[in-house]
Amino acid sequence: MNENSYPRSYFDEIPPRVEIVVPTAEAEPRAKRVSRTRVAGNTKRRRAELYANQEAKRAPKIQIDQRIVLWTWITGIGIAFVSSAIVSFNGITSVAAFVGLSAEWMAALFFFFVELMYLLFLIAFLVLGSRLDEDGKPEKTMGAVVGMIGFATIAVLANAFHTLDFWEWDWSEPRMWAGVVLAISAPIAIISASKMASRVVFAKAIRLY
């Protein structure tokens, strides 16, 4: 039996074949991934634009390690050294009178002796710290440091003694202790600043090997 056996109207009533495409399980997640990728890309782009606008308004940072800063440090140390010397002059010359000088003006010689030796040891420390010996090792600075500390200690003790003697050794007087603290702070400040200057301002020797 073939198609010719049936009436023509029979075949006309049969609907044509319709193909229904059902999306697979993989198609929908892929579309979502594409959408999420676009959203993420737009978010990153907006963040980049905001960051660029923010950085365009930000002031550039200042480089602190400049020549003018180092010279300011050296100038500050010089002013501190002169101030310390003036403060120590009163204490050293007052204590020098106890030595039994034949003339009062000789007391000033002790001041110049103490302060000058401290300055010379300070320069020696800075110079030796920037050198290398014949074996390529840093020069020893222990002697210079000991000299600095020794003469600074003399200035500290002289200033403290002068302040205590001025207040007649009244241990219950708070003003005496305040004066002692200020008197001994000047030489100690110079030692600390000098040690720091060797690391901040002055260059170290460079080893080739």
Number of C-alpha atoms within 10 A of each C-alpha: 5 5 9 7 7 10 9 10 8 9 11 9 8 8 7 8 6 6 6 6 6 6 8 8 8 8 9 10 11 11 11 11 11 11 12 12 12 12 12 12 12 12 12 12 12 12 12 12 12 12 11 12 11 10 11 10 8 9 7 8 6 7 7 9 10 9 10 10 13 16 12 12 16 18 12 13 17 13 12 17 21 14 15 21 21 13 18 27 21 17 21 28 22 19 17 18 17 9 9 9 11 9 8 11 11 13 21 16 13 17 22 15 12 21 25 14 17 24 18 14 21 22 15 17 24 22 16 19 20 15 17 16 10 8 7 13 12 17 17 14 15 11 12 21 18 13 19 25 18 15 20 25 16 16 28 22 19 23 30 24 19 21 24 17 14 12 14 11 12 13 11 8 11 10 13 19 17 11 18 19 15 14 25 23 15 22 28 17 15 23 18 10 17 21 14 12 17 17 12 14 16 15 13 16 15 12 9 5 4
